[in-house]
Amino acid sequence: MRQQADTQPAWQGVGKNAEMMAWTPYHFHTCPYPLTVGLQRFHTPKGVLHTVLIRYPEQDQTMAPDLKAWFDDYNGRQTIEAGNKEEKTTFKVQHLMSRSSAGIRIQAMLTVFAANFVRWADEWIRPQVEHSSKRFDRVLSSPKRLVRVAANSPAVIDYSGDQVLIRFSSLSSFGGVVIRLTNTP
């Protein structure tokens, strides 16, 4: 496929450092069905990396697939898989709080909710950070560190008018970090 790509300069930008091209319908030697095959090219500090995506097209084979949408869907799947991994590590159900089938399901669902909530909170809090540090910026991109470190770091909450300031203590690893929450009751 890389050899075919060299003869066709049809790379399309699909991500920050990613490009993609596709062939449809594509026939493998032993597969009786026509497939859509995508070749991805990633520009990294270690050089150019390639991956192949294969799918059975649900639509008309004569139309080229929307490569950006395909790339985004595939990476969305990776985010879901990362959440599943976090569910088993960061948000692990350490002991069951119920013996009933319904109670166990509720506990597992709340664990998944917690993983999703932390990801949402991370995106919500970033623009609210008034003063940051390199250490805090790294923690913001790690749900595991947000749960295990940031949530357990001492801070002072200052209420003034319709604003709330969260100031991390100088005794914490985030000394000097300030988060401003506006229009908070």
N, C-alpha and C positions, 0 to 999 in steps of 0.2 A: 504494500500500500504506500509505503514511503517512496518507493521508486515511481509509482503512478503519480504521487503528489509532486514529485520533482518535474514531471512533464506537464503538469497543469498548475499554473500559478494562480489558483483560485482560493487562496486562504482568506477566510473571513474572520475579522476580530470578534471574539465572543466574550472576552473577559479582560481583566487588567493586564495579564501577561499571557493570554491564551488566544489561539487562532484555531479554526476548524474548517474542514471541508468534508463533503459527503458524496456518496455514490448511491443512486437508487435507480432501478432495481439492481441489486448486487447478487450474484449467484456463487455460492461456495460449491466446491466440487461434489460433496456428498449430501448437501442440503437440498431438498426438493422445493423449498419455498424461496421466493425472492425476498431479499432483506434490504434494509437500509443500513449502510455502514458509514460511520463517521470517524475521521482521523483527527485527533487533537494534537496541537503542538504548543508546548509550554516553554517560555523563555525564563530560565532560572539562573541564579548565580553559578550553578554547576554546569550550565550548558542547556541545550535544547533537549527536552524530553517529549516523548510521544506516547499516546494511548489510543486505543481503538474502542469505539462504542458500536454495538450491534443492536438493532431492534427490528421487530417485525412491524411493518407499517400498517397502521389502522386505516390510512386514507389512500387516495389515488397514488399509484406508484409513479405516475408521470410528473408529479410535482416535486420539486426539491424541498426538503424539510427546512423548517425555520431553525437554523443552527443555533442562534442565540437562545431561543426558547428551549431547545433540546439540552444545551449546555447548562442553562439555569435549572431545568428540571432535574438533571443528573446531580448537580451540586446540591440541590435541595434535598435529595435523597441522602447525600452524605451528611447533611446537617441533622436529619432525622436519625441516622445511624449513630452520630456522635451523641445525640440526646439519649438514645437507648444505652449506649456505653456508660454515660454519666449516671443513668438510672441505676446501673449495677455497681457503680463505684462511689461517686460523690454522694448520691442520694439513696444509697443502698438501704433496703429495708433490713435493719440489723436483727430485729426480733419482731415477730408477729404480735400485734397488740390485740388480736382477736382470734378466736378459734372457729368462728363461723365463716362459711364460704363467702357470704356477702361482705363481711367485715374485712376479710383478707383482700378482696377485690377493691374495696374502697381505699384501703391503705396503699395498695399498689397504684391506683389511679391518682391519689394525692401525691405520691412520689413522682409520677410523671408530670403532674401539674407543677410541682416545685421546680423541676428541671426547666420547664418552659417558662415559668415565672422569673427565674433568675436570668434567663436570656433576655426576656422582655425588659426587666429592671435595668440590666446592663445598658441596653440601647436607650432607655428613657433617662438614665442618670447622666450619661456622658455629656450632653449639652448643659447640664446643671452644674458641672464641676467648675468652680470659680478659680481655685488654686489647686494645682496637681503636682505630682512628682513622677519621675520615671517608674518608680516601683509601683505606684498606684495605677498608672496607665497599663502596666503589664498585668496587674491583677484584674483590671476591668475586662481583659480579653480572655480570662480563664474562669469559667463558672466554679471550678473546684476551689480556686483561691478565694473567689468572692465569698463562698460559703464557709470555708475553713479559716480564712484569715480576716478578711474585711468585716464580716458580720460579727466577729468576736474581738474587734479592736476597739479600745476605749475612745469615746468621742463625747463632746459636749453639744447639746442641742440648744441653740439660742432662738427664742421667739421674739420677733419685733414686727409689729403691725401684721401685714399679710405675708410676711416672709419668715422662712425658717432656715437657719444656717446650721449645718452640721460641721463641726470643727473636730478633726481627729486630734487626739491628745499627743503631745510631744513624747509621751511615754510609749506610744504605739509606733509601728514601723511606717505609719503614714502621717507623721507629725507635719503640720503645716497644710495638709489637704483640707480644702473647704468646699462644701457642696451647698449651693443656694437653691432652695425650693421656694418658688414664688407662688402666690395666690393659694397658699395652703391654709385651711382653717385651723 
